[in-house]
Amino acid sequence: MSVGSDHPVTRPAGEIAKLAAMLRRDFRIALSYRTAFIADIVNIAAQIVMFGFIGRLVDPRLLPTYGSSRATYMGFVAIGIAVTALMTVGTGRMTTAIRGEQMTGTLEMLLLTPTRLSTLQLGWIVYDLLYVPVRTAGFLILVTALFGVRFAVSGIVPASALLLAFVPFVWGIGAGSAGAMLTFRRGGGIFGYATMALAFLSGAYVPLDIFPTWVAGLQDLNPVAATLDGLRRALIGGGGWAAVAPHVNVVLPVSACVFLLGIGVFRIALRRELRAGSVGQY
């Protein structure tokens, strides 16, 4: 069995139609489990309430200043929660999708179809690529309405560009996690723990100033920390392209390397399982 073969019917229009079909499938599955939507809303509300009370314990003078604006704790942590949610979904979705295909016995059938592997990889996460931004926007709107947090409109476009540069980093980790799951069946969980630790040590919930000096010193080399700092400078401080560009310069090359590495790990793992005839085993 070949992986990602250039079959005559794998034209761009055909691949886009397959992506749309996978999106419709996942959307209908999500609609059939309405309780999940309610649970997600409850989870968002619980996070807002919890961090709202934590914010009352934080001395505002300890929070960093972005541009001429000192961050409130809710404004500071809301961006951290949004990025953490993106990482959690992005790194775990491909693994969850492949596990679901294995359990329903459809993974091998999908691989036998004349569909590019890159189309399948994107199709497994395309629903979440659309859902997570909507979820994040809803979260930020609730924070704004309940706590009076104000985000700079002028920073939305630069912040979006920085997030686009960050997405390949998340996708690369997710692909590597999926490859580990294919090989070790349950080996992908370590990537989830590593992602949580990386987010926490990047200042998602508390300023990096309270961490040991060496952790704060790695900020310029850590794509998660650089992304968080750039987003806060844009959305809290109102910084434009000049404020965000240095962070894009840090995030983009690391994202590209992690993306290529993760995709490579996944393809190697998949080819190994195909040769062994165990791709459908879980």
N, C-alpha and C positions, 0 to 999 in steps of 0.2 A: 504493500500500500504506500502510495506517495503522499507526502505532506506538502500542502501549498503548491500543488502542481499547476502549470499553466494550461488548463483545459480550454478548448475552444469556446465553451460557453461562459467562461469566467471573465466576461467583459465588464467594464465599470458599471454599466447600467444594470446588469444582472446582479452584481455584487451589492449594489445599493438596494435593489429590490429585496435581496435576502436579508440585509440589515433591517429594512422596514418590517419584514415578516417576523424577525426575532424580537423586534421592539414591540410589535402588536401582541406576540405571544406572552412576553413578560408582563405587559400592561394588563392583559386579561387575567393572568395568574394572580397579579397583585390585587385586581378588583375582586377576585373570588375569595380573597382572604382579607376582608374589610377590617377585621380586628387588628391586623398589623398596622393599618393607618392610624387607628385610634391609639394603639400602644405607642406609636411613634410620636403622636401629638402629646400624649401624656409624658413621654420621655423628654420632649422639648420643654414642656412647662415645668417639669421637675428640675431640669438643669437651670432654668431661669430663676426659679424660687431659691434653689440651693445656693447658687452663686450670688444671688441678690443678698442673702443673709451673710454670706462670707464677705461680701464687699463692705458691709457695715463694720467689720473687724479690721479692715485694712486702713492704715494711715495714708491718706491721700498724698502726703508729702513724699512717700516712698515710691510712688508711681512715676514712671518716666515721662518726660516731656517730648512731644513730637512737634517740631516747628515751634510755634508759639503757644501750643495748646498742651496743657497737662492732661493726661488720660485719666478718666474715671476708671474704677476697677471693672465695672460692667462693660464699658467700651473696650477696655484692654482684653478682658477674658472672652468677650463675645467673638472677637476675631480668632482667638486661640481655639475656641470650641468649633468654629466653622471649619478651620483648617484641619483640626483633629478629626472631625466627622468625614471630611473629604478623604483623609488618609485611611481611616478605618474602613470605609466603604470601598474605596479604590483598591486597597491591598487585599481585601477579603472576598470581593465579589467574584473574581475570576475563579478562585479556588472553590467557592460555594457553588458556582454555576457548573463547573466540571464535575464536582461531586454529585450534584443533582442529575446531570446527564448520565453518569455512571450508574447511579441507583435506579434510574428509569430505563436503563439499557439503550439509550439513544446516542451515546458518545461515539461508538464505533460507526453507527449509521451516518452520523453527521460527517465523520472523517472520510467516509466512502463517497460522499457526494462531491460533485465537481465544484467545490467551494474553496476559495483560498483560505489558508490558515489565519491570515491576518483578518479576514472578514469574520471568521468564527470568534476570534479573540475580541474583536470590537463588538460583535453582536452579543457576546456574553455580558458586556458591561454597558451597552448603549442605553438601556433603560435608566440605569443609575446615573449616567452622565447627564441625563436630562432631569432626573428626579432630585439629585443632590443639590444643584443650584436653586431649585424651587424651594426645597426644604431649608436651605441656608438663608434665602431671602426672607422666608416666613419667620425664621428664628430672629433675624436682625430687625425685622419690622416689629415683632413682639417686644424685643429689648428696647427699641426706640419708644414704643407706645407706653410701656410699663415703667421704664426708668428714665425716660427723657434723654437717652443717649443720642447724640447727634453725630452723624457721619458726614464727611465733606463730599458733596456731590462732585466737585472737581477732581476728586481722587478715584472715582469709580473706574474710569477707562484705564488709567495706569495700573490700578490694582488688578483689573481683569487681565491685562497683558502679563502681569507677574504670575497670576494664577495659571495662565495658559502655559507659561514656561515651567511651572512646577508640576503640572499634570503628568508629563512623561516620567518624572521621578517616581510618582505614586504608581503609575501603570507598570513600570519596570519592576518594582518590588512585588506587585501583585502577580506578574508573570513568573517571577522567580519562585514565589510562594506556591503557585499552581504547579510548577515543575517539581518542586520538592514533594508536594502532595502526590503527584503521579508516581514518583519513585518510592517514597517511603509511606504512602497511604495517609499517614497522619503527621508527616513532618512539616507541613506548612504552618502549623500553629506557632512555631518559634518566630516566624516573620511577624505575626500579630503582636507578640510580646515585644519584639524589637521595635516595632513601629510605635507602640505605646510609650516605651522608654525614650525613643528619639523625640517624640512630640513633647513629652514632659520636660526633658532636658533642653528643649529649644525655647522655653519660655512661653509655652502655650497658656499656662494658668497663673504663673507668677513671674515677676521680672527676673531676668538672668542675674541681676546684681546680687541676689541673695544666695546664688550658687557659689561653689568654690571658684576661685579665679580662673582655673584652667578650663572650666566648663564655659564660662563667659568668653574666654579667649578664643574658643573654637567657633564662635558665632559666625565669623566671616567665612569659615569653611563648611559650615553646616547649612545645607539648602533649606531645611525646615525653619531654622532660626532666621535665615536671611529672608525667607518668604514672609514670615510673621512680622519681622521688623519693617520690611518694605510695605506690607499691607497697612500696618498701623501708621506709618508715616504718610501714606496716601489718604487713608480714610479718617484718621483722627487728626493728623497735623495738616491735612489739606495739601500735601506735597504733590507736585506734578511729576512730569517725566524725569526731570533732573534728580528728584529724590529717589525715584524707583529704579532708574537705569543701572546704578551700581549693583543693586540686588539682582536684577535680571542677569547681569554679567556673571554673577556668582552661580545663580540657580541653573541657568540654561545649559552650560557645558556639563555640569554634574548630572542634570536630568537626562541629557542625551546619552551619557556613558552608562548610567544605571538602566535606562530604557533598553539600550542595545544588549547589555549584559543579561538583564532579566528575560528578554525575548530569546536570546541565545540559550540560556539555561532551560527555558520551557521547551524549545524545539529539540534540544538534545534529549531531554527526558522523554518527550513524546515519541521520538524515533526509537529510543531504547525500548519503550513499552510496546511499540508496534512490532518491533523485531521479536520480542519475547512473547507476543500474543497475549499480553496481560493488561492492555489498556482499559478494558472494561471491568477489571477486578477492583474491588474497593474493600 
